[in-house]
Amino acid sequence: DPMTGSATLPVEAALIACDMAPGLSRIASWRSGDGSRNPHRYPPAIRWKSFSDLETWDELLNDAKSRALTGMKFAASSMGNGKNNVSIYCNEKNPGAAQLARSSIKNAGVTRIVSLSEGDCIDWNLEKDDGISCTIPSRTIFVSNPPWGKRLSQDIDDSWVNLREFIRREAPGCEVW
């Protein structure tokens, strides 16, 4: 994501790649200083009159936790080539948004597979130190929710031109959304 903002798209992609069930991190990360119960521990369905199988919910929750743990281990491990099985790259020009993105990545627990760069996307080079690009034609997907008038008003034209040039340079043969 060359214009990541708060890193919503890279974080969601990482959670999907790790087979993390929606809402699982909310259940696992809830903390209470006053000893009250986790409001996310059980689904809203337990309030339904016909819902009576809390044991099944607990089994599903344990299965989801296990799948997420296995998925995270797989994503962050390598197949012997020194690279993660899953690598997600993002970039942000605005320092405040970059700080928010860093926080989002950390809070989601995906720092091992999501890498954030700071700067204008026109200057973002996806080649690694060994000179090899981290993109794989027809296997790499670029996504972005570029800034619009409300998010960016001064240099919006330059931003769109820079995004276009970045995609032309870095994404040949790749899918771009």
CORPEFEN-V933585 format. One record per pair of residues at least 4 apart in sequence whose ideal C-beta (glycine too) atoms are under 6 Angstrom apart, sorted by sequence separation. I is the first residue (numbers start at 1). J is the second residue. D is the distance in whole Angstrom. If there is no record, write none. Layout:
# CORPEFEN-V933585
i = (I I)
j = (J J)
d = (D D)
This chain:
# CORPEFEN-V933585
i = (7 20 25 32 42 67 78 110 119 127 128 136 147 149 152 155 166 167 15 46 78 92 105 106 135 147 171 45 78 92 105 127 128 117 126 152 1 30 76 77 126 1 92 105 126 167 30 75 74 75 147 27 26 102 101 146 98 88 88 89 90 91 86 93 84 142 91 142 91 140 141 142 143 138 76 137 76 137 75 135 24 122 121 120 121 21 122 24 122 126 121 19 20 19 18 18 18 17 17 14 13 10 10 7 4 4 1 2 5 11 6 7 6 14 4 7 11 6 7 14 14 10 3 2 9 3 1 2 1 3 2)
j = (11 24 29 36 46 71 82 114 123 131 132 140 151 153 156 159 170 171 20 51 83 97 110 111 140 152 176 51 84 98 111 133 134 124 133 159 9 38 84 85 134 10 101 114 135 176 40 85 85 86 159 40 40 116 116 163 118 113 114 115 116 117 113 120 113 171 121 174 124 174 175 176 177 173 112 173 113 174 113 174 64 162 162 162 163 64 165 68 166 170 166 67 68 71 71 72 75 75 86 88 88 88 90 90 90 92 90 91 97 104 100 101 101 110 101 104 108 104 105 113 114 114 121 121 143 144 143 144 144 146 166)
d = (5 6 6 5 5 6 6 5 5 6 6 5 4 6 5 6 6 5 4 5 5 5 6 6 4 4 5 5 6 4 6 5 6 6 6 6 5 4 6 6 5 5 5 5 6 6 5 6 6 4 6 5 5 6 6 6 5 6 5 5 5 4 5 5 6 5 6 6 5 4 5 5 5 6 4 3 6 6 5 6 5 4 5 6 6 4 6 6 6 5 4 5 4 3 4 5 5 5 5 5 6 5 4 6 4 5 4 5 5 5 5 4 6 4 5 5 5 5 6 5 5 5 6 4 5 5 6 6 5 5 5)
